[in-house]
Amino acid sequence: MALINKIRERSGIAVAVIAVALILFIVGGDLFYGSSGNGGLFGGNKNKIGEIAGTSIDAQAFQAKLDVARTNYEQQAGRALQEQEVQQLRNQVWEQMIFDIAYKEEFEKLGLKVTPDELREMIQGTKNLSPMIKQQFTDPQTGQYDRNRHIEFINAAAGNQLPAPQKMAWDQIKESAMQQRLLEKYNALLSSSTFVTTAEAKKEYEGQVTKADAKYLYVPYFSVNDTTIKVTDSQLSDYLSKHSKEYVGYDSRSFDYVVYQVAATKEDSAALYEDIKSFAKGLAAAADPQAYASANSEVRYPYERSASELSADLKTALATAIPGAVIGPFKEGSVYSIHKFEGTTIDTAYTVRASHILIPFAAGSPDSVKAAARTQAQSLLDQLKQGADFATLARTNSQDGSAQQGGDLGFFKQGRMVKPFNDAVFGMSGTGLVPNLVETEFGYHIIKVTEPKSNLKYKVASISRELQASEATRNAAYQKAETLRSSVDSDKEFEEAVKKDPKLVMLKAERVFPDAAAFNTIQNAREVVLWAFSDDTKVGSVSNRVFEIGDNFIVAAIKSKSEKDNPKVDDFREALTAKVRNEIKAEQITKKLAGATGTLEQIAQKYGAGAIVEAANQISLATGLLTTPGVDPIAIGKIFSLAAGKRSKPFVGENGVFIVETTAITPAPAIADYSQYKTQVLQRSGGFGASYLANQAIRDNANIKDNRAKFF
């Protein structure tokens, strides 16, 4: 009784404690870790898909926009999107968000907008109709724009008569058209603001027309053996820090992996063979063989087929078969087939198989060209009549896509080819060489009928089954992969375990990028890439599960990673090593050439192997090209910087060390009009170039952070 009284006395405290516990249970996750991963007292924003101009992009908000776009797309296409199309749509939605956040602000600062009258003309006008809008009412088959259908649609939209999904899609198209128009205005404004001065045009003219003659001594870097140059990690780090702007960081992952391929076993093959024999009995006894075959075949075939639609084995068997016979089973690749022959019927058109050799001449060619083509074709025909091999001559002489197949055109029906060709082939009663050349609009043809024309069709009920791995076989392959995965805890242990199993091969995926959907020969591998870029996946860790991709089970281990915001030497090791090695070579070569006197030939002889002396005549500053060094702007610039008769000291060029002597400079003659060169400068640096640079600047200033690869 005393206990009950105590409980009653403290019931208020108990209720309060329970209430607090319930509240924490309901909202605790949001309070401490943030709603939908948006942070909290102790949690970070794990649901942040990216950032644009300081605006955080939430994964759920992005997915909502993607869902709308996907619904619109699928309604217009009349089908579900494939994964590759979904990926493209994600990119479009992301670009739209960049435009809405980063670009619109710039447009507003410049006062750029699309007026109501302008929008009306874009949507339904005739003078400035948006190409994007016009495309919506263009027949994809004919390429013709349907103005009447366009107006009917506009009226339906104005009267709120469109279904909700269609109205949503239409609003999105209009928004995209407005976006496109704003971008056009922005780019036009930038292009109009670009101006080339007369001084710039004159410099362009002189760079193209002024000529120089020179001699030079050249010692290429490759003349010094790479094995004699030692490059340290410290030197690579120093070079990277001094040239950090040239080496932009990137996100990537490199991992080792093994593949357990799921392949049908002998037991699977035997089981399928027994199934096929069972189907053969059913097919033989079926009252309606065509319906029985259709219900049991994994591959659909037409019931009536011409000879061209039959496999070689089946065609051979049918030549001696009687109606009602069950033929097979036949194996083609991994497919087993059984057939029931039910007689023949007559087709409305003949089918034939032929090969050809084409010697073309263009329409309207001179008689001499046509005569030469005929002479060549006739010579080949004569060789064939004397026993030459048709396929060999076709491969070496025919100028047609069928040449690689020895001229084989396969089977084709009457009326498919141009009339002269068609008449010649179907005029043959059997097989063999068409005796005369056949002239068509494409040229001269030498034709050989390889299978005679026939209008016979075979009535065949066919059941085909593909040999596939059984569930037991798949489970066995998975178990092997899982046993390996669960037995190792690091990439080192993974590597050792693979070495111990002679049946396994360690494969490497190098520098896989965040948005990759494949690596090496493994397609549709997004699941593996997402794991590799997960925040929880560290260098050295083994995959937390076995990945099932098609008929492959994959186990992987992370070997290394690169990060966009933290570039390291290993990210560019090969390129950095080449640069540092060349710097060391340049220092050695320059030191050896220092203080050299005499002619360039004498200096080269004194230097020894590797030194080359060459001449450059009538080169220009704009398009100068040296014999062995090729395009070397530093060397070309040095030649034009010297007065005639002067020699430079040893200097480092792009791919080696030089000493140059300028022997003559021919100045560009004065001209009065530089407008031609103004245009050239504008085309190179203005117009599109200015637009590109401005667009890139907007993106750079927006400091875009794209983490989509961690979510999709």
MOTA-V682113 format. One record per helix or strand of 2 or more residues. SS is the DSSP state (hx for helix, st for strand). FROM is the first residue (numbers start at 1). TO is the last residue. If there is no record, write none. Layout:
SS,FROM,TO / SS,FROM,TO
This chain:
hx,2,9 / hx,11,33 / hx,35,37 / st,48,52 / st,55,58 / hx,59,77 / hx,83,110 / hx,116,124 / hx,131,136 / hx,147,158 / hx,164,192 / hx,198,209 / st,211,220 / hx,221,223 / hx,226,228 / hx,233,242 / st,252,261 / hx,266,285 / hx,289,296 / st,304,306 / hx,307,309 / hx,312,318 / st,326,332 / st,335,360 / hx,367,385 / hx,390,397 / hx,401,405 / st,408,413 / hx,419,426 / st,432,433 / st,438,440 / st,443,466 / hx,471,486 / hx,491,500 / st,507,513 / hx,526,532 / st,547,549 / st,552,563 / hx,569,593 / hx,600,607 / st,611,620 / hx,633,641 / st,646,647 / st,651,652 / st,656,666 / hx,675,685 / hx,688,702 / st,705,706 / hx,708,710
